[in-house]
Amino acid sequence: MSTNNQENIVSVVMCTYNGERFLRPQIGSVLAQTYQNIELLVVDDASTDSTVVILEEYSRKDSRVKYVVNEKNLGYNKNFEKAFDLAQGNYIAPCDQDDIWEANKIEIMMQGWPAGSSFIYSLSGDFWGDDLNSKKPAPNVFYSDIDDTHKLVFNSPVHGHACMFKKELLAICTPFPADIFFDWWISMHAASTGTIGCIPQTLTWHRVHDKNSSRTLTSIKNKEEREQQLRQQSAHFLETFFQRPVAREKEKRSLLQYASLLKKMDGKKFSRPMFNYVMKNRKLIFHYKKKPFVFFSHLKHALRMARRGLL
């Protein structure tokens, strides 16, 4: 793919909120990309720290950096929706305010972009605090292109900060629901209308720290309460998405059945219908498992899901 024309501008879209602590290293890793045909568009969600001062500093030094400051806080999803709409590029790369990108991330993803895909994903590893030596790559499982939404519902490999998509995709998936993760929402639309491409390399390093934006229920300490809320959340996500006209009928029937079973579970009693559902769909549910004796692995996890409903 040619990288030097107007059509191939990549908009790196970052949303900030009180991000002064880790913002400079992330902006630095974006501006150091070997793929230079980018804009860095930042929409700040009414920060009260020095985030905007830092953004102004970078915008003066590099004309590719543009920023907007919201008058009031919009929240995570709606802020990204606004930022995506403002992006000038035909390709969009979402960006967190506190991660670190490999210098060749965009170049590798643009060069490896499969023909016909509107959405692609690479892999994301973790590191802790300021210690880059603590980097831990993405899990060593099987990664592949995605053409079925089951693979996004069960152990999705897609993370917003490690994906890219064509701006044209937004026409079918906006506005975003305020309570459903935008990356899951966009990827579900992409998989329903085509194939999500896979770049099986760890190109993003997600910084784990005590101020991470919490978009999940993982902070709930009581395991039973946390899993019950996760079951209800998953059912809500599925029921909301499958009201969309892009959904494939076969996947819709299957995943709404899963949502219905989830809503009946309490995490304690064994659910024979859930066990049967998981075994019937095991190749899609355990899409990331490619190893000897895989049937026994599927059986073990199916027995667990018959109580928890969750992987």
N, C-alpha and C positions, 0 to 999 in steps of 0.2 A: 504494500500500500504506500503510495506517495505521501510524504509528510510535509510538503512545503507549499500547499495551496490553501486557499480560503476555506474550501469545503472540509478540510481536515483539522480545523481548529478544535482543540480539546478544551472545554471549560471545566477547570477544576473548581468544584463548588464546595466551599467550606462555610459552615454555620458556626458562629462563635457565641459564647455566653460566659463571661467571667473566666476567660481562658488564658490570662496573662502568664501563668506559671510555666506552661509548656508550649506556648504559641510559636515562639521564635524558631525552635528546632523543626517544627512541622512545616512552617512557611519556608524555611531554608531548604528542606528536603524536596518541596514542590518546585521551587525556583531552580533547583539544581538538576532537574530532570534532563536527561539526554534528548528527549523529545521536547524541542523548544517552542513549538507552535501551539502555545497554550495561553489562556487567560486564567488568572486566579481570582475568582469572584467570591467575595466574602460578604455574608449578610450577618450583621451582629444583632443579637436579640436583646437589645437594651442592657448591655453590660454596665456594671457599676464599678468595675476595677479599671485598670489601664489598658484593657484590650484595644479600645479604639485608638488610643495614642500609638500603640504598636502598629496597628493597621495603617495609620496615616504615615508613619515613618517608612514602611515598606512601599506604600503607593508612591511616595516621592522618589524613592530610589529605583523603582522598576515599574515601567508603564504597563506591564502585564497585570499588575495588582490593582484591583478595583474593589471598593467596599461600599456598603450601604448600612446605615444604622436605623433599626426600627424605632419608632417613637414609643411603642409599648411591646412588651414581651408576647410573642406569638406562640411559643412552645416549640418543641423539637420538630414535629412533623410539618406544621404549617410554615415554620421558618424555612425548612428545606423546600417546601413547595414553592414559596415565593422566590427563593434563590434559583431553583431550576428554571422558573419562568423567565428570570432576568438573564440567564446564560445566553451568550452569543454564539457559542460553538454548536456544531452539529453532533458532537460527541460530548458526553457529560461524565465526569469522574467525581463522585461524591467524596468528601474529605472530612475527617474528624479534625478537631482543633489540637489534639494532643498526641497523635501518632507520629511515626516516622516511615517515609516511603523509601524503598530502594530507588537509586538514581535512574535505573532503566525501566521502572515500572510501566510508564505510559508507552514507551517505545516497544517493549515486549508485547503489551496487550494490543496495540494498534497493528503491529506486524503480524500477530497471530490471530487477528479477528476473523472468525469463520464467515464465509460468504453466506448471506441470508439471515444472519443473527442480528437481532436488535439489542441484545443484552449479552454481556460476557462477564465472567467472574474469574478472579485469580484467588490465591490463598492468603490467609492472614495468620501470622504468628503473634506471640505475646512477648512482652518484656515488662519488667517490674520497676516502677519509679523512674529513676535516672540511670539505671544500670543496663546499658545496652548489651553487656556481656551475659545478661541473664536471658537472652533471646531464646525462645522455644518455638520451633517451626510448627506449621499446621500439622494436625494429626496425620499419622501415616496410614491412611485408608485409601480406598479406591475413589478417584475423582473422575467425573465424566461429563459430557454434554448432558443437558437436561431437556427432555421433551415431554415430561409428564409431571403434573403438579404434585403427585404423591411424593416425589423426590425433594420437594420444597417443604412439604408438611412434616415429613419424617427425616430428622437429622439433616436439615438444609445446609449445604456447604457455602451458601451465599451470604456474604456480609457486605453491608452498604459501603463501607470504607475500602473494600477490595474489589469493587465491581466497576463497570463502565456500561453506559447504554447510549443509544441514539436518542436525541432529543425528541424525535418524532413519536417515540413510544409514549410520551406524556399525554398525547392527545386522547389516548384510550383509558388512562388510569388516573387522571386528575378530575376533581379534587380528591386529595387523600383523606380518608377517614382520620379524625384526630387521634383515635385510640388504637390504630393498627400501624405497626412499624412500616415506614415507607419503603424500605428495601424489600421486605417480604411482599408487600402489595404490588410493587412494580414488577418484581420477578415472577409473581404468579400470573400477571397479565402477559409477560413476555413468554413464559412457558406455555400458556394457553393459546398463543397466536403464532408460535414458531418454536425455535430451539435456542436454548441458552448455551452459549459457547463456554468452554472450559480452558483456562490457562493454568495448568497444574503446577504452579510455582509460587512460593511464598514471596510476595512482593510488597506486602504491607506489614509493618510491625505495630501491633496495637498495644498502647501503653496502659498497663494496669496500675491504678493508683486509688487513693482514698476519695478522690473527687470525681471519679468516673460518672458520666451521666447515666443514671439508672433508668433503662427503658424496659426492664424485665421485673419479674417478681422474685428474683433470686435473693433479694435482700431480706425476705421474710425468713426468720430463723426457724420457726416451727415447720418441720418437713411436711407433716400432714396438711397443714393449712396452705403451705406454699404449693404443694402438688394439686390440691383441690382447686385453688385459684388458677393454676396453669391449665387444668382440664377445662375449666369454664372459659378461660381466655381463648384457648385453642378452638373450642366449639364456636365461640363468638366470631373469631377471625374467619373461620370456614363458612359459617352461615352468611356472613356479610359479603365475602368474596363471591360466593356462588349465586348471588343475586345479579352478578354482572353478566352482560350478554356475551362476553368473550369466552365464557367457560365451556369446556367440552362436556357433552352430556354424560359420557361414560365415567369420566373423572368426577363430575358433579355428583352422580348417584352414589359412587363409592365413598367419597370423602364426606358427604352429608350423612351417610350411614355411620361413618366413624364418629362424626360430631354428635350424632344422636346417642351412640353408645357411651361416649365420654360423659355426657350430661347425666347419665344414670349411675355412674360409678362413684364410690366413696373412698377408693384406695385400700379397702380392707377385704371385701368379699371378692371371690374369684368369679369372673364373668366369662361364662362359656361362649356367649355370642362374640365378645371381644377376642377371645382366643381363636375362634373360628375365622373371624375377620382377618386377624393378623396372619394366620397360616395361609389363608387363601391369597393374600396380597403380599406375601413375604418377600418376593423378589423386588418389589417396588419399595416396600418399607425398609428393607435392609440392603438398599442399593449400594451402600458403601462397603459391603463385606464381600471380599473375593479371597477365599482361602480354602484349604482342604477341610472336608467334613462340615461344610457350611450349613447343611441341613440341621445338624445338631445345635449349631450356634443359633439358627433361626428358632428352633424349638425352645431353647433356653430363654431367649428374649421374649418369645411369644407368651411363655408362662408368666414372666414378670409383667408384661403389658396387660395380661388378663386381670391383674390386680391393680396396677397403677394407671393403665391406659396410655402411659407415656413411655417413650424410649428411655 
